[in-house]
Amino acid sequence: MEDNVWRPTHLTSEQMEERRLVAATLLRQGRLSQADIARHVGVSRASVCRWAATLAQEGPRGLEARPIPGPSPRLDEKAWARLGRLLDRGAVAAGFATERWTLGRIAAVIEREFGVHYHPRYLERPLKAHGFSVQRPATRARERDELVIAVWPKRDWVALKKRPSASTARFFSGTRPATASGSGRARPGRDAG
């Protein structure tokens, strides 16, 4: 085989399995050395040596592709839409004591409803990516009276906004009254007293 043959830089797991099985076939035929097989399939001699040991211990099944271990599967778009409907119903409807949604509570609902574990600390990013936003409750005094607040602009603010009388009109702009010299402020470098 020629040395200047193009080889892809990234292979799928099926392509890597096929390469291992070709090497296994060549190893069983016994016509080529491990170094020649390594050059033929485009891998290191150590890989062919490792494959030969696996072939001797487990047979060709040991060279088959294995699933890649990784995190558990996450939610698909349909599940995110369902989660949105669950959150819209409220935290009390989901079995919590108050209506406040926290990342811990949302993670518990996801695990209970979908069987997918999210750590609360890492749940904010996927929530934002799927259109959810942080909702902070408004802090309001218990004594707050909405009716009084609604009437205030019409009744009290109108009275406060009326024009000032003539005696206070000159002070309304925020300037100080004029001094005896008529300028309203002392001249720099002169004695004000």
C-alpha positions as CSV (number, residue, x, y, z in Angstrom):
1,M,0.0,0.0,0.0
2,E,1.2,3.5,-0.8
3,D,2.4,5.8,2.0
4,N,1.0,8.9,0.5
5,V,-2.6,7.8,0.7
6,W,-5.0,10.3,2.2
7,R,-6.6,9.2,5.5
8,P,-9.3,11.1,7.3
9,T,-8.4,12.8,10.6
10,H,-11.6,11.7,12.3
11,L,-13.2,8.3,12.0
12,T,-16.7,7.3,13.2
13,S,-16.9,4.4,15.7
14,E,-18.1,2.1,12.8
15,Q,-15.1,3.0,10.7
16,M,-12.7,2.4,13.6
17,E,-14.4,-1.0,14.2
18,E,-14.1,-1.9,10.5
19,R,-10.3,-1.0,10.7
20,R,-9.9,-3.2,13.7
21,L,-11.7,-6.1,12.1
22,V,-9.5,-5.7,8.9
23,A,-6.4,-5.9,11.1
24,A,-7.8,-8.9,12.9
25,T,-8.4,-10.7,9.5
26,L,-4.8,-9.9,8.5
27,L,-3.5,-11.1,11.9
28,R,-5.3,-14.4,11.5
29,Q,-4.0,-14.9,8.0
30,G,-0.5,-14.6,9.4
31,R,1.2,-13.4,6.2
32,L,2.1,-9.9,7.4
33,S,3.9,-8.8,10.5
34,Q,2.3,-6.5,13.0
35,A,4.3,-3.6,11.7
36,D,3.1,-4.2,8.1
37,I,-0.5,-4.5,9.3
38,A,-0.1,-1.2,11.2
39,R,1.2,0.5,8.1
40,H,-1.6,-1.0,6.0
41,V,-4.5,0.2,8.2
42,G,-2.8,3.4,9.3
43,V,-2.3,3.0,13.0
44,S,0.7,2.5,15.3
45,R,2.3,-0.8,15.9
46,A,1.3,-0.6,19.6
47,S,-2.4,-0.5,18.5
48,V,-2.0,-3.6,16.4
49,C,-0.2,-5.4,19.3
50,R,-3.1,-4.4,21.6
51,W,-5.6,-5.6,19.1
52,A,-3.8,-8.9,18.7
53,A,-3.9,-9.5,22.5
54,T,-7.6,-8.7,22.5
55,L,-8.2,-11.0,19.6
56,A,-6.4,-13.8,21.4
57,Q,-8.4,-13.3,24.6
58,E,-11.9,-12.3,23.5
59,G,-12.0,-13.2,19.8
60,P,-13.4,-10.8,17.1
61,R,-16.2,-9.7,19.4
62,G,-13.6,-7.9,21.6
63,L,-12.7,-5.6,18.6
64,E,-16.3,-4.5,18.0
65,A,-17.4,-0.9,18.7
66,R,-18.7,-0.3,22.2
67,P,-21.1,2.5,23.2
68,I,-19.2,5.6,24.3
69,P,-19.9,6.1,28.0
70,G,-21.1,9.6,28.9
71,P,-23.8,11.5,30.7
72,S,-27.3,10.2,30.7
73,P,-29.5,11.4,27.9
74,R,-30.9,14.8,28.3
75,L,-34.4,16.2,27.5
76,D,-35.6,16.6,23.9
77,E,-37.6,19.6,22.7
78,K,-40.9,17.8,23.4
79,A,-39.8,17.2,27.0
80,W,-38.8,20.9,27.5
81,A,-42.2,22.0,26.2
82,R,-43.9,19.6,28.7
83,L,-41.6,20.9,31.5
84,G,-42.8,24.4,30.6
85,R,-46.4,23.4,31.1
86,L,-45.6,21.7,34.4
87,L,-43.9,24.9,35.6
88,D,-46.8,27.0,34.5
89,R,-49.1,25.0,36.7
90,G,-47.2,26.2,39.7
91,A,-44.9,24.7,42.4
92,V,-47.8,23.8,44.7
93,A,-49.4,21.7,42.0
94,A,-46.0,20.0,41.6
95,G,-46.2,19.0,45.3
96,F,-44.2,21.8,47.0
97,A,-45.3,23.9,50.0
98,T,-45.0,27.3,48.4
99,E,-45.3,28.7,44.9
100,R,-41.6,29.6,44.6
101,W,-39.7,27.8,41.9
102,T,-36.0,27.2,42.7
103,L,-33.4,25.4,40.6
104,G,-33.5,22.6,43.2
105,R,-37.2,22.2,42.8
106,I,-37.1,22.3,39.0
107,A,-34.3,19.6,39.1
108,A,-36.5,17.5,41.3
109,V,-39.5,17.8,38.9
110,I,-37.3,16.9,35.9
111,E,-36.0,13.8,37.7
112,R,-39.4,12.8,38.9
113,E,-41.2,13.4,35.5
114,F,-38.5,12.5,33.0
115,G,-36.0,10.3,34.9
116,V,-33.1,12.7,34.0
117,H,-30.8,14.0,36.7
118,Y,-29.6,17.6,36.5
119,H,-27.6,19.1,39.3
120,P,-29.3,22.4,40.3
121,R,-26.1,24.3,39.9
122,Y,-25.8,23.4,36.3
123,L,-29.5,23.7,35.4
124,E,-29.7,27.4,34.7
125,R,-27.9,27.3,31.4
126,P,-30.1,24.7,29.7
127,L,-33.2,26.4,31.1
128,K,-32.1,29.7,29.5
129,A,-31.2,27.9,26.3
130,H,-34.8,26.7,26.1
131,G,-36.5,30.0,26.7
132,F,-36.9,30.0,30.4
133,S,-35.9,33.1,32.4
134,V,-35.3,33.9,36.0
135,Q,-38.4,35.2,37.7
136,R,-37.8,36.9,41.1
137,P,-40.8,37.5,43.3
138,A,-41.6,41.2,43.9
139,T,-41.0,42.2,47.5
140,R,-44.0,44.1,48.8
141,A,-45.1,45.2,52.2
142,R,-48.0,43.2,53.7
143,E,-49.6,46.5,54.6
144,R,-49.7,47.6,51.0
145,D,-53.2,48.7,49.9
146,E,-53.6,48.6,46.2
147,L,-56.8,50.7,46.2
148,V,-55.1,53.6,48.1
149,I,-52.1,53.4,45.7
150,A,-54.4,53.6,42.7
151,V,-56.3,56.6,44.0
152,W,-53.3,58.6,45.2
153,P,-52.1,59.9,41.7
154,K,-55.6,61.3,41.0
155,R,-56.3,62.9,44.4
156,D,-53.0,63.7,46.2
157,W,-50.6,64.2,43.3
158,V,-52.8,66.7,41.6
159,A,-52.9,68.8,44.8
160,L,-49.1,68.6,45.1
161,K,-48.5,69.5,41.5
162,K,-50.5,72.8,41.6
163,R,-48.5,75.9,40.9
164,P,-46.7,77.5,43.8
165,S,-47.9,80.9,45.2
166,A,-46.3,84.2,44.1
167,S,-44.3,84.6,47.3
168,T,-42.5,81.3,46.7
169,A,-42.3,81.5,42.9
170,R,-38.8,83.1,42.9
171,F,-37.5,80.1,45.0
172,F,-39.2,77.4,42.9
173,S,-36.4,77.2,40.3
174,G,-33.9,76.0,42.9
175,T,-31.8,79.2,43.0
176,R,-30.9,81.1,46.1
177,P,-32.4,84.6,46.8
178,A,-30.3,87.5,45.7
179,T,-28.0,89.1,48.3
180,A,-27.7,92.8,49.0
181,S,-25.2,93.1,46.1
182,G,-27.8,91.7,43.8
183,S,-25.7,88.9,42.4
184,G,-26.8,86.0,44.5
185,R,-23.2,84.9,45.4
186,A,-20.1,86.4,46.7
187,R,-17.4,87.5,44.2
188,P,-14.2,85.5,44.2
189,G,-11.3,87.1,46.0
190,R,-13.5,89.6,47.9
191,D,-14.5,89.5,51.5
192,A,-18.0,88.2,51.7
193,G,-18.5,89.8,55.2
